[in-house]
Amino acid sequence: MTMRYLPDAGRLYGPDFARDPQAVYAALRHRHGAVAPVEIAPGIEAHLVIGYQAAVDVLTNAGGVWSKNGTDWQARLPGTPEAAAMVGMLGYRTNALYSDGVEHARYRKVITDCFSMIQPHKLRQTVIEVCDALIARFAAKGEADLAADFARAIPLRIFNRLLGRPDSDSDALIKALSDMMEADGEVGARGHDAFYRYIGELIQAKTASPGDDLTSWFLHHPAGLSTEEVLHHLVLVIAASYEPTASLISNALSRMVSDDRYYSSLANGALSTYDALLEALRAEPAMANYGPYFVRQPVHFHGTWIQPAELVLVSYAAANTEPTAVPEELRSDGGAYLGFGAGPHRCPASDPAMLIAMTAIERLTSHLCDLELTVPREELLWRPGPFHRSLAHLPVRFTPIRPDQPGESPWAVQPPSSSTPSEPTSPVRSAGYVTSAPWSS
Ligand code: HEM
């Protein structure tokens, strides 16, 4: 089914959108109200849900007409490279994100049960070790790109451990995923192969010898997922944790280092790290427009007819910033608004994600307490693309600290690196005491 859009459909791609998406949302809101026609790539159309109440209606499946299954939409895509790129992000997979009802509940339970087995204090210790090792790489330089050198380097190092692999494997995972996501053609295909090889080897290793880790918990959950279902869920967990967690950290940090109310809190506390995270989730949610939904039958929805096989994207970013009469207490979710979604597909890992982001930022600011942006925040570059709100760079300067400096420093920890693999069961030396990797006790 072809959508017949107005010529003034908004464009969720290109430099103008990356520079100022809120201007695009405001213009769409003015012209179309709660649901607006957009192009997510040249020739690929969608309905963008930009009204807060409309977004909640989709996410909570009001009227029972909403589905996550987009196979009909996918089948009708043109055979263009742009369409192929969108299938990479939105293409159907046998996992929680793309399923409904009973099937979704089964997958969802596996995810929530397995994540509930991660002990917060052990996760926190892992974050500290990973972050200290990263900070030690640039602390003496007096400058860093906190997006590339810090935020984007954190989630996969943590998840590589949570999934049950030694630290020596994390660089391979990071390279595979960044090749897969950033590049086209040959490099992208190589990255794709390497990523699936990593997952395949992971499943093989944990089937043969289960451990105290997410992979083994997925494999042995009473729901009895098949090997293929486990594979798709490991892919989902890695992809769902990488980009949004990295962006949450850098989006919040960019506020803290450019706004005096946060800046002073690095030393004496006006607004906290937690406030910065909530503000980032509300005003600049990392999963800006990544809420794909479909209708089961034609629906007249907040003034727009929507047909089956048409893509509907919930814009968490536009809904959260809608100047609306919906009172604050009805849309708060603790201050994050829809930053973690809502309804049956609401992020099942928001607690560990917040713990990771909070610990990472506090670790950074406790070592480097005079971080300062090298350019005004308005001049920061954002990565292009319709789905995420993600900084390309976050350049900062600070007073360098040296390895021989007294006081607590990132060098107090043995950095996990490919040359010093720490097997899951081996002790990891940590600031002042010996502890074990999270799953070993
Ligand atoms: C620890 C890292 C994370 C993991 C493992 C994770 C995992 C997941 C998974 C498995 C889902 C699908 C749930 C379902 O369909 O039932 C999901 C959904 C979602 N996550 Fe997360 N997530 C993480 C971090 C984040 C962060 C940092 C954000 C926001 C900044 C975020 C925002 C969302 C949103 C908005 C959805 C709903 C998508 C939809 O409506 O289709 N997640 N997440």
Residues whose N, C-alpha, C, O or C-beta is under 5 A from the ligand:
A	BS01	HEM	A96 L97 R108 V237 A240 S241 P244 T245 L248 A286 M287 Y290 G291 P292 L338 G339 F340 G341 P344 H345 R346 C347 P348 A349 P352 A353
